Amino acid sequence: MAVPKKKVSKMKRNIHKSTWKKKASIKTQKALSLAKSNIKNFKLNKKGFLAAEVAER
């Protein structure tokens, strides 16, 4: 049988939210950094597709 849980205080709720948001923020920063570094390794060719640069020299 379902039993209601105790109410979580505003302070605890805010602490939980802030830690969740910090973790999400760190993950988004890492993902953005990775995407930026990947963009530097690719270039747009005439057909509009991304292709890895080939060292011809």
C-alpha positions in Angstrom: 0.0 0.0 0.0 1.3 3.5 -0.9 2.3 5.7 2.0 2.9 9.4 1.6 6.5 10.5 2.2 7.6 13.2 4.6 7.7 16.7 3.1 11.2 17.9 2.0 12.2 21.3 3.3 12.8 24.2 0.9 16.4 24.3 1.9 17.0 20.6 1.1 15.0 20.9 -2.1 17.1 23.8 -3.3 20.3 22.0 -2.4 19.2 19.0 -4.4 18.3 21.2 -7.4 21.5 23.1 -7.3 23.7 20.0 -7.2 21.7 18.5 -10.1 22.1 21.8 -12.1 25.9 21.9 -11.4 26.3 18.4 -12.7 24.3 19.2 -15.8 26.3 22.4 -16.3 29.6 20.6 -16.1 28.5 17.9 -18.6 27.2 20.5 -21.1 30.5 22.4 -20.9 32.5 19.2 -21.6 30.2 18.3 -24.5 30.5 21.8 -26.0 34.3 21.7 -25.6 34.4 18.3 -27.3 32.2 19.6 -30.1 34.4 22.7 -30.7 37.5 20.5 -30.8 35.9 18.2 -33.3 34.8 21.1 -35.5 38.5 22.2 -35.8 39.4 18.8 -37.2 36.8 18.8 -39.9 36.2 21.1 -42.9 33.3 21.6 -45.2 33.8 20.4 -48.8 32.0 21.7 -51.9 29.2 19.1 -51.6 28.3 20.3 -48.1 29.5 17.3 -46.3 32.0 17.4 -43.4 35.1 15.5 -44.2 38.3 15.0 -42.3 41.3 17.0 -43.5 43.8 14.9 -45.4 47.4 15.9 -45.1 48.7 16.0 -48.7 52.2 17.2 -47.9 
